[in-house]
Amino acid sequence: MVEKNTARLRRARSTRAKIAELKAVRLTVYRSNGHIYAQVIDATGSKVLASASTAEKEVRAAMPNGGNVAAAVAIGKRIAERAKKAGVEKVAFDRAGYQYHGRVKALAEAAREAGLKF
């Protein structure tokens, strides 16, 4: 039996390969049970241009539970705002092997509403 995380990373590999082929800036998501994290990574894949997570002090003060859809929406808006400040308008969405559903979907839609294009 394949471990759950190994299977997720295997699914993520093909997406990341395609994004690297396109030489696009990517918005990548990591979700744990308690938090959700988002990073905007440059086209070479070597530099983080912007990041946001529910583990940040200000976010934790505003919402005690970082593992729900409301927190994901807040992080989506926050990452879009920081990406635009870094001069990034267009990104490729890297869901890191997670299903486009629930918190991952909420983060993506909030980032789109806040002005990121993908």
C-alpha positions in Angstrom: 0.0 0.0 0.0 1.3 3.5 -0.9 1.6 6.0 1.8 -0.9 8.9 1.4 1.7 11.7 1.3 3.9 9.8 -1.1 0.9 9.4 -3.5 0.2 13.1 -3.2 3.8 14.1 -4.0 3.7 11.8 -7.0 0.6 13.6 -8.3 2.2 16.9 -7.6 5.3 16.0 -9.6 3.6 16.1 -13.0 1.9 19.5 -12.3 5.2 21.0 -11.2 7.0 19.6 -14.3 4.4 21.2 -16.6 4.6 24.6 -14.8 8.4 24.5 -15.0 8.1 23.7 -18.8 5.9 26.8 -19.2 8.4 28.9 -17.2 5.6 30.4 -15.1 5.5 31.9 -11.7 3.6 29.5 -9.4 1.3 29.8 -6.5 1.8 26.7 -4.4 -0.3 25.5 -1.5 0.4 23.3 1.5 -2.3 22.3 3.9 -1.9 20.6 7.2 -4.7 19.7 9.7 -4.1 22.9 11.7 -2.9 25.4 9.1 -2.7 26.4 5.4 0.3 27.9 3.7 0.7 29.6 0.3 3.8 30.7 -1.5 4.5 32.5 -4.8 7.6 31.0 -6.3 9.5 32.5 -9.3 9.8 30.8 -12.7 13.1 29.2 -11.9 11.7 27.6 -8.8 14.6 28.9 -6.6 13.2 32.0 -5.0 10.0 32.7 -2.9 8.6 36.0 -4.0 5.7 36.1 -1.4 4.3 33.9 1.3 1.3 33.8 3.7 0.1 31.3 6.2 -2.3 30.9 9.1 0.7 30.3 11.3 1.6 34.0 11.2 1.1 35.9 14.4 -1.4 38.5 13.1 -3.5 35.8 11.4 -3.6 33.6 14.5 -4.7 36.6 16.6 -7.6 37.3 14.2 -8.7 33.6 13.8 -7.8 31.0 16.3 -8.6 28.0 14.0 -6.3 28.0 10.9 -7.6 24.7 9.6 -11.0 25.8 8.1 -12.3 27.4 4.9 -12.6 30.9 6.4 -8.9 30.8 7.2 -8.1 29.6 3.7 -10.1 32.5 2.2 -8.2 35.0 4.4 -4.8 33.5 3.3 -5.9 33.6 -0.4 -6.6 37.3 -0.1 -3.4 37.9 1.8 -1.2 36.0 -0.7 -2.7 37.9 -3.7 -2.1 41.2 -2.0 1.6 40.3 -1.3 2.1 38.9 -4.7 0.8 42.1 -6.3 3.1 44.1 -4.1 6.0 42.0 -5.3 5.0 42.8 -8.9 3.3 39.5 -9.8 0.0 39.6 -11.6 -0.2 36.2 -13.3 0.6 32.8 -11.7 0.1 29.1 -12.4 -1.8 27.4 -9.5 0.1 24.5 -8.0 -2.3 22.5 -5.8 0.6 20.2 -4.7 -1.4 17.0 -5.4 -4.3 18.0 -3.2 -7.8 17.7 -4.6 -9.2 21.1 -5.9 -11.9 21.1 -3.2 -12.6 22.6 0.2 -9.8 24.7 1.6 -7.6 24.5 -1.5 -10.5 25.7 -3.7 -11.4 28.5 -1.2 -7.8 29.8 -1.2 -7.6 29.8 -5.0 -11.0 31.6 -5.5 -10.1 34.2 -2.8 -6.8 34.9 -4.6 -8.6 35.2 -7.9 -11.1 37.7 -6.4 -8.2 39.7 -4.9 -6.7 40.2 -8.4 -4.3 37.3 -9.1 -4.8 35.8 -12.6 -4.5 32.0 -13.1 
